Amino acid sequence: MMRFIRNGIFAGRRVALFGTAGYDNDAQRMIGIMADALEKKGATIIGVHGGRERIFVISLGRPHQEDFDGAKAFAREVVGSG
């Protein structure tokens, strides 16, 4: 992903970030690193999902309905912000 960000042109682009990780702190760190890199390239971050709420982990019964509902709400928020 970072190679994509380094090589991409993001000036003036609106970007929504979604990330998953095994631990909440890892997801927050990963999303933060991507957001910083994108903002340095001129992007505007319009939303993030994955690090601030429950994350999707395919284990222990996840993803479950609450995960799906959170992802849908995030998508609606991002689409509605345009």
N, C-alpha and C positions, 0 to 999 in steps of 0.2 A: 504494500500500500504506500509506503513512504517513497519508493521509487516512482510510483505513479504520481504522487504529489510533487516530488522534486522535478520531474520531467514535464509536468502539465502546466497549462496556462490557466490561471484562475482569477486574474485581475477582473474585477467587476462581477464575478460569479457569486451566486447565492448557493450556499452548501449546507446540507443537513448531514450530520454524522450519526452513524449507528454502529455500536460496537458491542461485542460480547467477550467475556473472559471468565475464567474459573472463579475469580474473586473480584468483588466490587472495586477494591483499590486498584487492581490491574486494569479494569475497564476504564476507570476514571483517568488513570495515567495515560493509557493508550489514546483515549479520545482527546485528552489535553494536548498531547504531543502532536497529533494530527491537526487539531484546531490551530495551534500556534503556527505550524508550518504553513497551513492554508492562509491564515491571516497575513503572514509575512509575504505571501505571494499575491495579496490583494483580494482575497475572497472574503465574503461576509458570511459568518456562521449564523444560520437562521434557526438551528435547532440541533440538539443532541439527544440521543436515547441510548441507554444501556449502562451507563455508569452512575447515574443519579437515582435510578429506580432498581427494581429487581432485574437481574440480568438473565438472559436465556442460557441455561445449561442443560444439555441433553443428558440428564441423569436424574435420579431421585424424583421421577415423575414430572420432569420438566422437559420441554415447555408445557405449561398448563394454561387453562383459560385466562387466568389473570395476566400471564405473560402476553398472550395473543391480544387481549383487550388493551394492554398498555401500548403494544406496537401499533395497533389500529388508531388509538388516540393520538400517538405521536405523528403518524402519517397524516391524519386529519389536520393537526395543528400546522404541520409544515405546508401542506397544500393550501390551507386557509391563509397562510402568511403572505402569499404571493399576490 
